[in-house]
Amino acid sequence: MVTTDYSLGILQYIPFFYVIWSDDLLSASEISVVENTVQEDNSLDPDEKKQLKLWLNKENPPADEEIKTWRQTISSSGVKLVESDTYPLASLSQRLASLRCDECDFNEHLKHIEINLGIQPNHYNHLFDVEVVHEKTSDLYDATILDGILKGEHAPVVDEFRQFLAQPTFQWDIRRNKEDFRTRILEQVQLLGEKGYGAMAYPTAYGGTDNMPTYAAIFEHLMFVDGSLAVKFGVQFGLFGGSIQKLGTKKHHDQYLSDAGKTNLLGCFAMTETGHGSNVRGIRTTATYDPTTDSIIIHTPGKNDNKEYIGNALHSTIATVFAQLIVNGKNEGVHAILVPLRNERHELLEGITIEDNGYKLGLNGVDNGKIWFNSVSVPRENLLDKYGEITSEGNYSSSIKNPNKRFFTMLGTLVGGRICVARGALGGAKMALTIAVKHALNRRQFNDSIKIQEDLIMDYPTHQIRLTPDIASAYVYHVVLEEMMKRYSDDSQPDKRQIETQVAGLKSVITWFANDTIQECREACGGKGYLLENRIADLKGDVDIFTTFEGDNTVLLQLAAKGILSYFKAEFNSAGFTSVLKLLQSQLSDKLTAINPLYSNKVDAEHLYNPKFHKHAFNYRTRRLTYTLAMRIRGYIKKGVPSYQAFLKVQTHLLALGKAYSTELAYSIFSEFCTTIEDETYRELLEKVGTLHALQQIHLDARWYLEQGYLGSTKSKAIRQRVERLSTELRPHIEVLVDGFGIPEHCLTAPIAQ
């Protein structure tokens, strides 16, 4: 039977029934959602509920003529479908009902259906013969407020620095000759030094403001100018100057630090070797103390023991060289020594050999080189001796007696550089996302044959799902890195070992995220993204190396996992693993029993959007992986397998744990940050951003959760639909979100971003 005279109650449901039958969206679980909603809708009388339930019978679906009548009812109404509405279909139904009722209340039950069925606007706007209102962006939120939230207490310095970058010296251009490129970058770094930006993290006595968090914010902004500038800036002021600041003592600070901050003294950081990349403890360069001359002899013993990929190598006059310190015939482990490289005429000193690394995939404005030392003599005072010194009597002395602890304490002081690397990579991702979104808000492509104007590509659900979750993650990671730098800079917490574990994992997941995001943005911009002028190509080349310098990501994730296992309280041997197990078992108050089936298939919005669910999911994954990893290692050692071999057998498990821990940590920090936002409007927006990030991470790891029984197939599907739904809900605010990154307009030089 075809019904044509629809009551007000039924009329408001017509658009929903038309969509679900036209696109055949109804599954058994989805029928249940609509049935329950209809039953709970007290605005409907019994006859209306009965009619609507009849239309939900898949065995006896509405007649084709009935569905055509629904379409005609909608088409002849003159109502508009506004895609930028938060709930477009429910809003359309509201406007349809308003034709019969001047002051109809918004029916929240309709919104419930739209959310729970995951209905996307672009899944159905082709079904309606109505005018579709497109908006590039909504003005509900203000990008300057979002920017202010992200800047936090750095706002005055950051705002000033953004204006400083507006001068022609920092204007981006295509540069493919490495010599010219390097000269330009050097000039920019020297200008930054002259203006005090390089020394920002140094003590005030040496020209700084003792503010490492603000230095990190400055570093990220340099990625908006050029990746080569950010990296050379980081090498000169962060690695070279930072090594003097963190590993040296007052005599070194007085002699070198001010000049390093002003770029009067150009230096490099010579740690990595050709034969030993990530294995710093195994480097082969030696620093042998000679008591007869009271000097240290720096020597490269073999062909592949040279320092490799050293930034600033071609411009530097001095290097912080990491070498095995040998005193009185005993190897005291890796220490840092200041070694002059060139004289005042920029000529190499005797015993120094430096070669250009040549052209690279990216960062060709950075002068990377190889360095060999042939019995180069430097004064004993050049040893950066905060953690280990050679006394005037020629003996070695250290306040940290355990060599392992001394080694990790020395490296731990340089964790700030690792945070900056992650921050720089994130800056590259923000830049790419901003370019891609602004392009998608201008570029039109495809339509149905009757439309005059093609659709914005940002209005396609596929485009939303490829960019919006990454924008959400960029917000999360920004907040996380700000917090990690704050913790690292807190001198009231001298033990940085836990932070080193946390940063090792975060640096890995964030730099991988950045590379994946930039690639997605390149593809989202099509051929335009491949043009050099549009910046994404250079971002791809420049950020690629961030996954391997300051620590190879795969190695760092294993470092993070080992830190989690041991809590830095046990050496990795059989006795240590026993104590690790005890620690873990005491932490696991619940016994990781199977998740209740009702929980594993719970799909209502209140549950899936609840931060408690996200935290529980992340924490469960971390604890489960920690416990099972420890049990595996203990099992191998009980069988007599050496601890090193045991670790080799569980490497993939270590990587999974490191990633899981980092994912949990990131969300936890961001979730806590949201509670501090006083403006309720923006707090709710960022909470939604955090929810999208969390559900996307769970979705990406769905295979593991399904294997463990933590998620059922129904819940896994619902999470995927929620990711799509949230991406669509944030579509009206997409430009505001990328503008909230605060990238200065004079840095957004890509033509497609205009």
Buried (B, 14 or more C-beta within 10 A) or exposed (E): EEBEEBBBBBBBBBBBBBBBBBEEBBEEBBBEBBBBBBEEBEEBEEEBBEBBBEBBEEEEBBEEEBBEBBBEBBEEBEBBBBBBBBBBBBBBBBBBBBEEEEEBEEBEBBBBBBBBBBBBBBBBBEBBEBEBEBBBBBEEBBBEBBBBBBBBEBBEBBBEBBEBBEEEEBEBEEBEEBEEBBBBBBEBBBBBBEEBBBBBBBEEEBBBBBBBBBBBBBBBBBBBBBBBBBBBBBBBBBBBBBBBBBBBBEEBBEBBBBBBBBBEBBBBBBBBBBBBBBEBBEBBBBBBBEEEEEBBBBBBEEEEBBBBBBBBBBBBBBBBBBBBBBBEEEEBBBBBBBBBBBEEEEEEEEBBEBEBBEEBEBBBBBBBBBBBBEEBBBEBBBBBBBBBBBEEEBEBEBEBEEBEBBBBBBBBBBBBBBBBBBBBBBBBBBBBBBBBBBBBBBBBEEEEEEEEEEBBBBBBBEBBBBBBBBBBBBBBBBBBBBBBBBBBBEEEEEEBBBBBBBBBBBBBBBBBBBBEBBBBBBEBBEEBBEBEBBBBBBBBBBBBBBBBBBBBBBBBBBBBBBBBBBBBEBEBEBEBBEBBBEBBEEEEEEEEEEBEEEBBBBBEBEEBBBBEBBBBBBBBBBBBBBBBBBEBBBEBBEEEBEBEEBBEEBEEBBBBBBBBBBBBBBBBBBBEBBEEBEEEEBBEBBBBBBBBBBBBBBBEBBEBBBEBEBBBEBBBBBBBBBBBBBBBBBBBBBBBBBBBBBBBEBBBBBEBBE
